[in-house]
Amino acid sequence: MDIADATSVTNTYAVDCAVSGSVLYVGGGVDNGADIVVDQQILSTQRGGDIWVVSLHSEIGTINWVKQVDTDKNDELDRHDAIGIDPAGNAIL
């Protein structure tokens, strides 16, 4: 699918964030089996709700990476304390 063909409407939402040095991690979800589009790249879903985590440079806002967790079930992050930081500065869901 080309992003120009994307016509359906869905919900996406952020539920938590964490900071480690100059890295901001934000996590959330997307409903209704929607694809996530980042910089012209489409992250496709299997169905239902999926969770996503994005790593941003906290001072300039550029995207380091985006990861999507996609199973055949409805996936959700907890609304509180969904993202932690390990001693090495990595995000833990």
PDB file as gemmi writes it, atoms N, CA and C in Angstrom:
CRYST1    1.000    1.000    1.000  90.00  90.00  90.00 P 1                      
ATOM      1  N   MET A   1       0.846  -1.178   0.000  1.00  0.00           N  
ATOM      2  CA  MET A   1       0.000   0.000   0.000  1.00  0.00           C  
ATOM      3  C   MET A   1       0.886   1.234   0.000  1.00  0.00           C  
ATOM      4  N   ASP A   2       0.529   2.189  -0.796  1.00  0.00           N  
ATOM      5  CA  ASP A   2       1.190   3.488  -0.836  1.00  0.00           C  
ATOM      6  C   ASP A   2       0.464   4.388   0.153  1.00  0.00           C  
ATOM      7  N   ILE A   3       1.205   5.243   0.883  1.00  0.00           N  
ATOM      8  CA  ILE A   3       0.525   6.075   1.879  1.00  0.00           C  
ATOM      9  C   ILE A   3      -0.477   7.026   1.246  1.00  0.00           C  
ATOM     10  N   ALA A   4      -0.336   7.318  -0.019  1.00  0.00           N  
ATOM     11  CA  ALA A   4      -1.311   8.164  -0.697  1.00  0.00           C  
ATOM     12  C   ALA A   4      -2.665   7.464  -0.779  1.00  0.00           C  
ATOM     13  N   ASP A   5      -2.675   6.124  -0.669  1.00  0.00           N  
ATOM     14  CA  ASP A   5      -3.917   5.352  -0.718  1.00  0.00           C  
ATOM     15  C   ASP A   5      -4.594   5.224   0.633  1.00  0.00           C  
ATOM     16  N   ALA A   6      -3.962   5.712   1.703  1.00  0.00           N  
ATOM     17  CA  ALA A   6      -4.511   5.570   3.052  1.00  0.00           C  
ATOM     18  C   ALA A   6      -5.729   6.468   3.203  1.00  0.00           C  
ATOM     19  N   THR A   7      -6.896   5.849   3.386  1.00  0.00           N  
ATOM     20  CA  THR A   7      -8.127   6.629   3.480  1.00  0.00           C  
ATOM     21  C   THR A   7      -8.913   6.365   4.747  1.00  0.00           C  
ATOM     22  N   SER A   8      -8.608   5.301   5.473  1.00  0.00           N  
ATOM     23  CA  SER A   8      -9.402   4.987   6.650  1.00  0.00           C  
ATOM     24  C   SER A   8      -8.963   5.834   7.846  1.00  0.00           C  
ATOM     25  N   VAL A   9      -9.898   6.018   8.763  1.00  0.00           N  
ATOM     26  CA  VAL A   9      -9.648   6.810   9.964  1.00  0.00           C  
ATOM     27  C   VAL A   9      -9.621   5.873  11.157  1.00  0.00           C  
ATOM     28  N   THR A  10      -8.703   6.103  12.067  1.00  0.00           N  
ATOM     29  CA  THR A  10      -8.607   5.294  13.273  1.00  0.00           C  
ATOM     30  C   THR A  10      -8.090   6.170  14.405  1.00  0.00           C  
ATOM     31  N   ASN A  11      -7.926   5.576  15.575  1.00  0.00           N  
ATOM     32  CA  ASN A  11      -7.398   6.304  16.728  1.00  0.00           C  
ATOM     33  C   ASN A  11      -5.983   5.843  17.021  1.00  0.00           C  
ATOM     34  N   THR A  12      -5.150   6.798  17.351  1.00  0.00           N  
ATOM     35  CA  THR A  12      -3.838   6.492  17.889  1.00  0.00           C  
ATOM     36  C   THR A  12      -3.659   7.364  19.121  1.00  0.00           C  
ATOM     37  N   TYR A  13      -2.944   6.842  20.097  1.00  0.00           N  
ATOM     38  CA  TYR A  13      -2.845   7.566  21.361  1.00  0.00           C  
ATOM     39  C   TYR A  13      -1.540   7.222  22.064  1.00  0.00           C  
ATOM     40  N   ALA A  14      -1.041   8.161  22.840  1.00  0.00           N  
ATOM     41  CA  ALA A  14       0.128   7.948  23.689  1.00  0.00           C  
ATOM     42  C   ALA A  14      -0.352   7.736  25.115  1.00  0.00           C  
ATOM     43  N   VAL A  15       0.301   6.810  25.841  1.00  0.00           N  
ATOM     44  CA  VAL A  15      -0.114   6.543  27.214  1.00  0.00           C  
ATOM     45  C   VAL A  15       0.991   6.791  28.233  1.00  0.00           C  
ATOM     46  N   ASP A  16       2.249   6.837  27.795  1.00  0.00           N  
ATOM     47  CA  ASP A  16       3.335   7.028  28.752  1.00  0.00           C  
ATOM     48  C   ASP A  16       4.578   7.498  28.030  1.00  0.00           C  
ATOM     49  N   CYS A  17       5.505   8.063  28.791  1.00  0.00           N  
ATOM     50  CA  CYS A  17       6.798   8.468  28.251  1.00  0.00           C  
ATOM     51  C   CYS A  17       7.852   8.343  29.345  1.00  0.00           C  
ATOM     52  N   ALA A  18       9.105   8.297  28.918  1.00  0.00           N  
ATOM     53  CA  ALA A  18      10.231   8.231  29.852  1.00  0.00           C  
ATOM     54  C   ALA A  18      11.421   8.899  29.175  1.00  0.00           C  
ATOM     55  N   VAL A  19      12.310   9.487  29.978  1.00  0.00           N  
ATOM     56  CA  VAL A  19      13.477  10.187  29.449  1.00  0.00           C  
ATOM     57  C   VAL A  19      14.737   9.538  29.992  1.00  0.00           C  
ATOM     58  N   SER A  20      15.703   9.347  29.106  1.00  0.00           N  
ATOM     59  CA  SER A  20      17.018   8.843  29.480  1.00  0.00           C  
ATOM     60  C   SER A  20      18.057   9.688  28.752  1.00  0.00           C  
ATOM     61  N   GLY A  21      18.705  10.592  29.475  1.00  0.00           N  
ATOM     62  CA  GLY A  21      19.662  11.494  28.832  1.00  0.00           C  
ATOM     63  C   GLY A  21      18.961  12.362  27.812  1.00  0.00           C  
ATOM     64  N   SER A  22      19.417  12.296  26.568  1.00  0.00           N  
ATOM     65  CA  SER A  22      18.797  13.100  25.506  1.00  0.00           C  
ATOM     66  C   SER A  22      17.797  12.291  24.691  1.00  0.00           C  
ATOM     67  N   VAL A  23      17.369  11.136  25.214  1.00  0.00           N  
ATOM     68  CA  VAL A  23      16.410  10.283  24.504  1.00  0.00           C  
ATOM     69  C   VAL A  23      15.071  10.305  25.221  1.00  0.00           C  
ATOM     70  N   LEU A  24      14.023  10.575  24.461  1.00  0.00           N  
ATOM     71  CA  LEU A  24      12.650  10.536  24.959  1.00  0.00           C  
ATOM     72  C   LEU A  24      11.971   9.330  24.336  1.00  0.00           C  
ATOM     73  N   TYR A  25      11.447   8.445  25.164  1.00  0.00           N  
ATOM     74  CA  TYR A  25      10.670   7.297  24.698  1.00  0.00           C  
ATOM     75  C   TYR A  25       9.196   7.598  24.936  1.00  0.00           C  
ATOM     76  N   VAL A  26       8.370   7.374  23.918  1.00  0.00           N  
ATOM     77  CA  VAL A  26       6.931   7.563  24.037  1.00  0.00           C  
ATOM     78  C   VAL A  26       6.271   6.273  23.561  1.00  0.00           C  
ATOM     79  N   GLY A  27       5.291   5.804  24.318  1.00  0.00           N  
ATOM     80  CA  GLY A  27       4.583   4.588  23.943  1.00  0.00           C  
ATOM     81  C   GLY A  27       3.096   4.805  23.919  1.00  0.00           C  
ATOM     82  N   GLY A  28       2.424   4.056  23.064  1.00  0.00           N  
ATOM     83  CA  GLY A  28       0.980   4.177  22.966  1.00  0.00           C  
ATOM     84  C   GLY A  28       0.385   3.058  22.148  1.00  0.00           C  
ATOM     85  N   GLY A  29      -0.763   3.320  21.586  1.00  0.00           N  
ATOM     86  CA  GLY A  29      -1.469   2.297  20.827  1.00  0.00           C  
ATOM     87  C   GLY A  29      -2.164   2.861  19.612  1.00  0.00           C  
ATOM     88  N   VAL A  30      -2.595   1.949  18.765  1.00  0.00           N  
ATOM     89  CA  VAL A  30      -3.382   2.276  17.588  1.00  0.00           C  
ATOM     90  C   VAL A  30      -4.517   1.254  17.525  1.00  0.00           C  
ATOM     91  N   ASP A  31      -5.704   1.716  17.178  1.00  0.00           N  
ATOM     92  CA  ASP A  31      -6.895   0.866  17.163  1.00  0.00           C  
ATOM     93  C   ASP A  31      -7.265   0.415  15.758  1.00  0.00           C  
ATOM     94  N   ASN A  32      -8.133  -0.579  15.707  1.00  0.00           N  
ATOM     95  CA  ASN A  32      -8.810  -1.016  14.482  1.00  0.00           C  
ATOM     96  C   ASN A  32      -7.895  -1.566  13.404  1.00  0.00           C  
ATOM     97  N   GLY A  33      -6.758  -2.159  13.783  1.00  0.00           N  
ATOM     98  CA  GLY A  33      -5.886  -2.763  12.785  1.00  0.00           C  
ATOM     99  C   GLY A  33      -5.260  -1.779  11.826  1.00  0.00           C  
ATOM    100  N   ALA A  34      -5.117  -0.534  12.244  1.00  0.00           N  
ATOM    101  CA  ALA A  34      -4.574   0.493  11.355  1.00  0.00           C  
ATOM    102  C   ALA A  34      -3.070   0.361  11.197  1.00  0.00           C  
ATOM    103  N   ASP A  35      -2.573   0.807  10.070  1.00  0.00           N  
ATOM    104  CA  ASP A  35      -1.144   0.868   9.838  1.00  0.00           C  
ATOM    105  C   ASP A  35      -0.593   2.145  10.460  1.00  0.00           C  
ATOM    106  N   ILE A  36       0.679   2.130  10.821  1.00  0.00           N  
ATOM    107  CA  ILE A  36       1.360   3.306  11.353  1.00  0.00           C  
ATOM    108  C   ILE A  36       2.318   3.786  10.270  1.00  0.00           C  
ATOM    109  N   VAL A  37       2.253   5.070   9.935  1.00  0.00           N  
ATOM    110  CA  VAL A  37       3.102   5.629   8.892  1.00  0.00           C  
ATOM    111  C   VAL A  37       4.124   6.558   9.538  1.00  0.00           C  
ATOM    112  N   VAL A  38       5.413   6.277   9.273  1.00  0.00           N  
ATOM    113  CA  VAL A  38       6.503   7.085   9.812  1.00  0.00           C  
ATOM    114  C   VAL A  38       7.481   7.377   8.681  1.00  0.00           C  
ATOM    115  N   ASP A  39       7.645   8.646   8.352  1.00  0.00           N  
ATOM    116  CA  ASP A  39       8.600   9.033   7.299  1.00  0.00           C  
ATOM    117  C   ASP A  39       8.442   8.198   6.032  1.00  0.00           C  
ATOM    118  N   GLN A  40       7.233   8.095   5.539  1.00  0.00           N  
ATOM    119  CA  GLN A  40       6.901   7.363   4.317  1.00  0.00           C  
ATOM    120  C   GLN A  40       7.032   5.844   4.451  1.00  0.00           C  
ATOM    121  N   GLN A  41       7.354   5.329   5.648  1.00  0.00           N  
ATOM    122  CA  GLN A  41       7.427   3.890   5.887  1.00  0.00           C  
ATOM    123  C   GLN A  41       6.141   3.452   6.565  1.00  0.00           C  
ATOM    124  N   ILE A  42       5.563   2.359   6.089  1.00  0.00           N  
ATOM    125  CA  ILE A  42       4.318   1.847   6.655  1.00  0.00           C  
ATOM    126  C   ILE A  42       4.612   0.626   7.517  1.00  0.00           C  
ATOM    127  N   LEU A  43       4.213   0.704   8.790  1.00  0.00           N  
ATOM    128  CA  LEU A  43       4.305  -0.435   9.707  1.00  0.00           C  
ATOM    129  C   LEU A  43       2.926  -1.066   9.753  1.00  0.00           C  
ATOM    130  N   SER A  44       2.774  -2.226   9.130  1.00  0.00           N  
ATOM    131  CA  SER A  44       1.460  -2.854   8.992  1.00  0.00           C  
ATOM    132  C   SER A  44       1.098  -3.668  10.226  1.00  0.00           C  
ATOM    133  N   THR A  45      -0.197  -3.798  10.448  1.00  0.00           N  
ATOM    134  CA  THR A  45      -0.720  -4.558  11.569  1.00  0.00           C  
ATOM    135  C   THR A  45      -1.390  -5.825  11.076  1.00  0.00           C  
ATOM    136  N   GLN A  46      -1.554  -6.778  12.001  1.00  0.00           N  
ATOM    137  CA  GLN A  46      -2.294  -7.994  11.650  1.00  0.00           C  
ATOM    138  C   GLN A  46      -3.789  -7.762  11.800  1.00  0.00           C  
ATOM    139  N   ARG A  47      -4.168  -7.198  12.933  1.00  0.00           N  
ATOM    140  CA  ARG A  47      -5.585  -6.885  13.195  1.00  0.00           C  
ATOM    141  C   ARG A  47      -5.683  -6.308  14.595  1.00  0.00           C  
ATOM    142  N   GLY A  48      -6.846  -5.793  14.920  1.00  0.00           N  
ATOM    143  CA  GLY A  48      -7.084  -5.292  16.274  1.00  0.00           C  
ATOM    144  C   GLY A  48      -6.185  -4.137  16.653  1.00  0.00           C  
ATOM    145  N   GLY A  49      -5.934  -3.991  17.959  1.00  0.00           N  
ATOM    146  CA  GLY A  49      -5.101  -2.915  18.462  1.00  0.00           C  
ATOM    147  C   GLY A  49      -3.656  -3.345  18.614  1.00  0.00           C  
ATOM    148  N   ASP A  50      -2.746  -2.439  18.353  1.00  0.00           N  
ATOM    149  CA  ASP A  50      -1.312  -2.689  18.490  1.00  0.00           C  
ATOM    150  C   ASP A  50      -0.703  -1.630  19.390  1.00  0.00           C  
ATOM    151  N   ILE A  51       0.480  -1.921  19.912  1.00  0.00           N  
ATOM    152  CA  ILE A  51       1.207  -0.909  20.670  1.00  0.00           C  
ATOM    153  C   ILE A  51       2.420  -0.459  19.859  1.00  0.00           C  
ATOM    154  N   TRP A  52       2.877   0.740  20.153  1.00  0.00           N  
ATOM    155  CA  TRP A  52       4.053   1.290  19.487  1.00  0.00           C  
ATOM    156  C   TRP A  52       4.906   2.035  20.502  1.00  0.00           C  
ATOM    157  N   VAL A  53       6.196   2.108  20.202  1.00  0.00           N  
ATOM    158  CA  VAL A  53       7.147   2.876  21.001  1.00  0.00           C  
ATOM    159  C   VAL A  53       8.019   3.647  20.024  1.00  0.00           C  
ATOM    160  N   VAL A  54       8.210   4.917  20.304  1.00  0.00           N  
ATOM    161  CA  VAL A  54       9.080   5.748  19.478  1.00  0.00           C  
ATOM    162  C   VAL A  54      10.198   6.305  20.354  1.00  0.00           C  
ATOM    163  N   SER A  55      11.396   6.339  19.805  1.00  0.00           N  
ATOM    164  CA  SER A  55      12.548   6.939  20.463  1.00  0.00           C  
ATOM    165  C   SER A  55      12.858   8.240  19.729  1.00  0.00           C  
ATOM    166  N   LEU A  56      12.863   9.343  20.489  1.00  0.00           N  
ATOM    167  CA  LEU A  56      13.111  10.670  19.916  1.00  0.00           C  
ATOM    168  C   LEU A  56      14.326  11.305  20.567  1.00  0.00           C  
ATOM    169  N   HIS A  57      15.018  12.136  19.814  1.00  0.00           N  
ATOM    170  CA  HIS A  57      16.068  12.962  20.409  1.00  0.00           C  
ATOM    171  C   HIS A  57      15.338  14.084  21.129  1.00  0.00           C  
ATOM    172  N   SER A  58      15.457  14.131  22.448  1.00  0.00           N  
ATOM    173  CA  SER A  58      14.615  15.032  23.245  1.00  0.00           C  
ATOM    174  C   SER A  58      14.922  16.511  23.043  1.00  0.00           C  
ATOM    175  N   GLU A  59      16.084  16.847  22.539  1.00  0.00           N  
ATOM    176  CA  GLU A  59      16.420  18.264  22.367  1.00  0.00           C  
ATOM    177  C   GLU A  59      16.033  18.806  21.001  1.00  0.00           C  
ATOM    178  N   ILE A  60      16.060  17.960  19.960  1.00  0.00           N  
ATOM    179  CA  ILE A  60      15.744  18.461  18.613  1.00  0.00           C  
ATOM    180  C   ILE A  60      14.521  17.787  17.987  1.00  0.00           C  
ATOM    181  N   GLY A  61      14.014  16.736  18.630  1.00  0.00           N  
ATOM    182  CA  GLY A  61      12.763  16.128  18.195  1.00  0.00           C  
ATOM    183  C   GLY A  61      12.855  15.161  17.033  1.00  0.00           C  
ATOM    184  N   THR A  62      14.038  14.822  16.576  1.00  0.00           N  
ATOM    185  CA  THR A  62      14.140  13.870  15.481  1.00  0.00           C  
ATOM    186  C   THR A  62      13.843  12.457  15.960  1.00  0.00           C  
ATOM    187  N   ILE A  63      13.304  11.641  15.072  1.00  0.00           N  
ATOM    188  CA  ILE A  63      12.961  10.265  15.392  1.00  0.00           C  
ATOM    189  C   ILE A  63      14.209   9.402  15.265  1.00  0.00           C  
ATOM    190  N   ASN A  64      14.552   8.675  16.339  1.00  0.00           N  
ATOM    191  CA  ASN A  64      15.630   7.691  16.282  1.00  0.00           C  
ATOM    192  C   ASN A  64      15.130   6.380  15.698  1.00  0.00           C  
ATOM    193  N   TRP A  65      14.000   5.906  16.193  1.00  0.00           N  
ATOM    194  CA  TRP A  65      13.378   4.695  15.685  1.00  0.00           C  
ATOM    195  C   TRP A  65      11.935   4.594  16.178  1.00  0.00           C  
ATOM    196  N   VAL A  66      11.161   3.761  15.499  1.00  0.00           N  
ATOM    197  CA  VAL A  66       9.787   3.430  15.902  1.00  0.00           C  
ATOM    198  C   VAL A  66       9.651   1.916  15.831  1.00  0.00           C  
ATOM    199  N   LYS A  67       9.111   1.330  16.869  1.00  0.00           N  
ATOM    200  CA  LYS A  67       8.852  -0.110  16.910  1.00  0.00           C  
ATOM    201  C   LYS A  67       7.371  -0.322  17.165  1.00  0.00           C  
ATOM    202  N   GLN A  68       6.834  -1.346  16.541  1.00  0.00           N  
ATOM    203  CA  GLN A  68       5.433  -1.698  16.713  1.00  0.00           C  
ATOM    204  C   GLN A  68       5.350  -3.137  17.193  1.00  0.00           C  
ATOM    205  N   VAL A  69       4.515  -3.397  18.194  1.00  0.00           N  
ATOM    206  CA  VAL A  69       4.275  -4.757  18.669  1.00  0.00           C  
ATOM    207  C   VAL A  69       2.927  -5.180  18.122  1.00  0.00           C  
ATOM    208  N   ASP A  70       2.937  -6.247  17.353  1.00  0.00           N  
ATOM    209  CA  ASP A  70       1.754  -6.660  16.615  1.00  0.00           C  
ATOM    210  C   ASP A  70       1.543  -8.158  16.799  1.00  0.00           C  
ATOM    211  N   THR A  71       0.455  -8.525  17.440  1.00  0.00           N  
ATOM    212  CA  THR A  71       0.073  -9.934  17.535  1.00  0.00           C  
ATOM    213  C   THR A  71      -1.322 -10.084  16.955  1.00  0.00           C  
ATOM    214  N   ASP A  72      -1.856 -11.268  16.981  1.00  0.00           N  
ATOM    215  CA  ASP A  72      -3.215 -11.467  16.474  1.00  0.00           C  
ATOM    216  C   ASP A  72      -4.273 -11.140  17.526  1.00  0.00           C  
ATOM    217  N   LYS A  73      -3.846 -10.563  18.643  1.00  0.00           N  
ATOM    218  CA  LYS A  73      -4.757 -10.132  19.714  1.00  0.00           C  
ATOM    219  C   LYS A  73      -4.797  -8.607  19.770  1.00  0.00           C  
ATOM    220  N   ASN A  74      -5.648  -8.057  20.626  1.00  0.00           N  
ATOM    221  CA  ASN A  74      -5.648  -6.619  20.894  1.00  0.00           C  
ATOM    222  C   ASN A  74      -4.568  -6.333  21.928  1.00  0.00           C  
ATOM    223  N   ASP A  75      -3.536  -5.629  21.537  1.00  0.00           N  
ATOM    224  CA  ASP A  75      -2.405  -5.330  22.411  1.00  0.00           C  
ATOM    225  C   ASP A  75      -2.555  -3.930  22.979  1.00  0.00           C  
ATOM    226  N   GLU A  76      -2.243  -3.771  24.270  1.00  0.00           N  
ATOM    227  CA  GLU A  76      -2.344  -2.464  24.916  1.00  0.00           C  
ATOM    228  C   GLU A  76      -1.230  -2.299  25.935  1.00  0.00           C  
ATOM    229  N   LEU A  77      -0.765  -1.069  26.113  1.00  0.00           N  
ATOM    230  CA  LEU A  77       0.145  -0.723  27.197  1.00  0.00           C  
ATOM    231  C   LEU A  77      -0.673  -0.292  28.398  1.00  0.00           C  
ATOM    232  N   ASP A  78      -0.145  -0.508  29.589  1.00  0.00           N  
ATOM    233  CA  ASP A  78      -0.785   0.024  30.790  1.00  0.00           C  
ATOM    234  C   ASP A  78      -0.847   1.539  30.688  1.00  0.00           C  
ATOM    235  N   ARG A  79      -1.836   2.126  31.310  1.00  0.00           N  
ATOM    236  CA  ARG A  79      -2.010   3.579  31.272  1.00  0.00           C  
ATOM    237  C   ARG A  79      -1.038   4.314  32.185  1.00  0.00           C  
ATOM    238  N   HIS A  80      -0.417   3.610  33.116  1.00  0.00           N  
ATOM    239  CA  HIS A  80       0.548   4.228  34.031  1.00  0.00           C  
ATOM    240  C   HIS A  80       1.778   3.331  34.114  1.00  0.00           C  
ATOM    241  N   ASP A  81       2.943   3.924  34.143  1.00  0.00           N  
ATOM    242  CA  ASP A  81       4.202   3.184  34.270  1.00  0.00           C  
ATOM    243  C   ASP A  81       4.378   2.129  33.184  1.00  0.00           C  
ATOM    244  N   ALA A  82       3.995   2.449  31.965  1.00  0.00           N  
ATOM    245  CA  ALA A  82       4.124   1.503  30.848  1.00  0.00           C  
ATOM    246  C   ALA A  82       5.558   1.406  30.348  1.00  0.00           C  
ATOM    247  N   ILE A  83       6.334   2.477  30.496  1.00  0.00           N  
ATOM    248  CA  ILE A  83       7.706   2.496  30.008  1.00  0.00           C  
ATOM    249  C   ILE A  83       8.654   2.759  31.170  1.00  0.00           C  
ATOM    250  N   GLY A  84       9.629   1.895  31.315  1.00  0.00           N  
ATOM    251  CA  GLY A  84      10.686   2.095  32.313  1.00  0.00           C  
ATOM    252  C   GLY A  84      12.013   2.233  31.602  1.00  0.00           C  
ATOM    253  N   ILE A  85      13.030   2.576  32.343  1.00  0.00           N  
ATOM    254  CA  ILE A  85      14.382   2.719  31.810  1.00  0.00           C  
ATOM    255  C   ILE A  85      15.303   1.778  32.587  1.00  0.00           C  
ATOM    256  N   ASP A  86      16.084   0.960  31.880  1.00  0.00           N  
ATOM    257  CA  ASP A  86      17.033   0.078  32.554  1.00  0.00           C  
ATOM    258  C   ASP A  86      18.329   0.847  32.857  1.00  0.00           C  
ATOM    259  N   PRO A  87      19.263   0.261  33.614  1.00  0.00           N  
ATOM    260  CA  PRO A  87      20.488   0.968  33.983  1.00  0.00           C  
ATOM    261  C   PRO A  87      21.328   1.436  32.793  1.00  0.00           C  
ATOM    262  N   ALA A  88      21.170   0.784  31.628  1.00  0.00           N  
ATOM    263  CA  ALA A  88      21.911   1.179  30.424  1.00  0.00           C  
ATOM    264  C   ALA A  88      21.198   2.273  29.631  1.00  0.00           C  
ATOM    265  N   GLY A  89      20.008   2.709  30.090  1.00  0.00           N  
ATOM    266  CA  GLY A  89      19.262   3.764  29.401  1.00  0.00           C  
ATOM    267  C   GLY A  89      18.308   3.274  28.343  1.00  0.00           C  
ATOM    268  N   ASN A  90      18.053   1.969  28.276  1.00  0.00           N  
ATOM    269  CA  ASN A  90      17.127   1.396  27.295  1.00  0.00           C  
ATOM    270  C   ASN A  90      15.704   1.382  27.837  1.00  0.00           C  
ATOM    271  N   ALA A  91      14.750   1.475  26.932  1.00  0.00           N  
ATOM    272  CA  ALA A  91      13.339   1.428  27.323  1.00  0.00           C  
ATOM    273  C   ALA A  91      12.926  -0.011  27.622  1.00  0.00           C  
ATOM    274  N   ILE A  92      12.103  -0.158  28.660  1.00  0.00           N  
ATOM    275  CA  ILE A  92      11.513  -1.438  29.031  1.00  0.00           C  
ATOM    276  C   ILE A  92       9.998  -1.243  29.051  1.00  0.00           C  
ATOM    277  N   LEU A  93       9.279  -2.112  28.349  1.00  0.00           N  
ATOM    278  CA  LEU A  93       7.810  -2.030  28.354  1.00  0.00           C  
ATOM    279  C   LEU A  93       7.269  -2.960  29.409  1.00  0.00           C  
TER     280      LEU A  93                                                      
END                                                                             
